[in-house]
Amino acid sequence: MKLPLIGVTGSRFVGSQIVDNLDALADSPIDVFYADYSKAVVEAGGLPVHLPIDADPAAVVERVDGLLMTGGWDIDPVRYGQSPVAGRRGRDVSAGAR
């Protein structure tokens, strides 16, 4: 049986932002998501696939069977015909949504 591929979004940090990270990696970008998300996808019968913020969203949706956006900033409300909330930044940039 072929498991459905579920793309999981995450966040990008600089190595120095990660507690107890190696000094040699202090300037390196690090992509992460919480393991609870991938565990939930596996428990639901899927195969989690990490989606880095650089991934082309159009290419991603052609390859995955589902998408788990793991939270964070909101998707820009303009994209679904609503007005932005003052002081909130859209998630579009960090999640790669276009």
Backbone hydrogen bonds, N-H to C=O, Kabsch-Sander energy under -0.5 kcal/mol:
donor,donor_aa,acceptor,acceptor_aa,energy
3,L,1,M,-0.6
6,I,4,P,-0.5
6,I,47,L,-2.4
7,G,5,L,-0.6
7,G,66,G,-2.5
8,V,49,V,-2.9
9,T,7,G,-0.5
9,T,68,L,-2.2
10,G,51,L,-0.5
11,S,32,V,-2.8
13,F,30,I,-2.7
15,G,28,S,-2.6
16,S,26,A,-2.1
17,Q,14,V,-3.0
18,I,15,G,-1.6
19,V,17,Q,-0.6
21,N,18,I,-1.6
25,L,22,L,-1.6
26,A,23,D,-1.8
28,S,25,L,-1.4
30,I,13,F,-3.3
32,V,11,S,-2.7
37,Y,34,Y,-1.6
38,S,34,Y,-0.8
39,K,35,A,-2.8
40,A,36,D,-2.0
41,V,37,Y,-2.0
42,V,38,S,-2.3
43,E,39,K,-2.6
44,A,40,A,-1.6
45,G,42,V,-1.7
46,G,41,V,-2.9
47,L,4,P,-2.9
49,V,6,I,-2.5
51,L,8,V,-2.5
55,A,52,P,-1.9
59,A,56,D,-0.5
60,V,56,D,-2.2
61,V,57,P,-2.3
62,E,58,A,-0.8
63,R,59,A,-0.7
63,R,60,V,-1.5
64,V,60,V,-2.1
65,D,5,L,-2.8
66,G,5,L,-1.3
68,L,7,G,-3.5
69,M,67,L,-0.6
70,T,68,L,-0.7
74,D,89,R,-0.5
79,R,76,D,-2.0
80,Y,77,P,-1.5
81,G,78,V,-1.5
82,Q,77,P,-2.7
88,R,85,V,-2.0
91,R,74,D,-5.6
95,A,91,R,-2.7
96,G,92,D,-1.1
97,A,92,D,-0.6
